[in-house]
């Protein structure tokens, strides 16, 4: 079975832009929604007609047995991880399940008039919109949750096919190895924790974070798919398209816009990639502001502004200090935490594959982004590091997979290949631990954000719930001037 990459790009665009269209059409007033959706629809049609159809033909042969096996394995992984709420025993389940449940129960935009303090849902809700709409039309909150799992599984399948194209895995053997390496890709935290476990009480052996100076951790592959897969797939697909169409600077905003409403932390990383690539290209060509004000970028910018106003609505409430972005200035942090973390998490990988990809601009941007992320922290669990690292680590995994599945024969390169295999194999116990953790936790049975807040008033500080609610919503710009009434 031959698959053309043009069709995959079209599927990427449809998958990423359905949430954007639903948000603009379902949450915004008609005078804003109609022209916005019309402009976006024409823009996507124009991109397909002028850009995608004119791409050089790139085909991938997928054996039906492999495709069926890939679907079955990803479905099994999705089941274990908890897609669709089938296994609900990890901590983030109530929050994500509650979002889609409320989207299927309340009129859009969701306002909790029945709450103790009336409030507006304010969250990066993109990936939940289609399942919520299905649940609302069918009158079934459970169907909405199941559909969320189906959409998540389809996104995972689409992501895996994109990976096979990115690494040019043309044989079944290479395809199997590419998917296996991707699922198991992480840093080398286990060796790092082994070195420091006996001398530092902050280090917890076998845990997916480097604990010195509070929660320094990146999310990659299986970790992201387990905890925040709704916020992972679309930002990563956006990075795939940004990477493949990096010469089309007039289209940059198209690739990164969907991530804003689907995974805001990942959007910041995509925005960083776009800005860095754009500035470097302008400096090289000595042609500043080239394609910056294309009509596509302007349309996406205006739609993005609406999304920013919506997401910024909960800033009207007082957030605790943990949720603000802080620059880390402690010198000891950089010596005993930052440097070891960077070396073991991604530095060794970059050193090993540097010669293979040294001419790739995005390779250096990825290194720069991963080095800069730990300079700041935000959120009780350091969501800044966890969320913004996902797209960058994904691209690093692509570089490593590409090198590994095309095994070199020359002596030095072969030794580097063996070393890289060992570095990735070291992480296997951690991967198995990640698959085991959903069975280790007992989840909460909350079926809405209102219930979640009420059930956990003793466990969750009321201020932390400002992530999901805008209490004084009637004063927010989005509700007053943009939202449907």
Secondary structure as UniProt FT lines:
FT   STRAND          2..4
FT   HELIX           5..27
FT   HELIX           30..47
FT   HELIX           48..52
FT   TURN            53..54
FT   STRAND          59..61
FT   HELIX           64..81
FT   HELIX           83..85
FT   TURN            91..92
FT   HELIX           93..105
FT   STRAND          111..112
FT   TURN            113..114
FT   STRAND          119..121
FT   HELIX           126..138
FT   HELIX           141..166
FT   TURN            167..168
FT   HELIX           172..184
FT   HELIX           189..196
FT   TURN            197..199
FT   TURN            201..202
FT   TURN            205..206
FT   TURN            212..213
FT   HELIX           222..227
FT   HELIX           229..231
FT   HELIX           233..244
FT   TURN            245..247
FT   HELIX           249..251
FT   HELIX           252..262
FT   HELIX           264..285
FT   TURN            288..293
FT   HELIX           295..311
FT   HELIX           312..316
FT   HELIX           321..323
FT   STRAND          326..327
FT   HELIX           331..333
FT   HELIX           334..338
FT   HELIX           339..342
FT   HELIX           343..347
FT   HELIX           348..357
FT   TURN            358..359
FT   HELIX           361..373
FT   TURN            374..375
FT   STRAND          376..377
FT   TURN            379..382
FT   HELIX           383..405
FT   HELIX           411..425
FT   TURN            426..427
FT   HELIX           428..437
FT   TURN            438..440
FT   HELIX           449..455
FT   TURN            456..459
FT   HELIX           462..467
FT   STRAND          469..470
FT   TURN            471..472
FT   HELIX           473..475
FT   HELIX           478..482
//
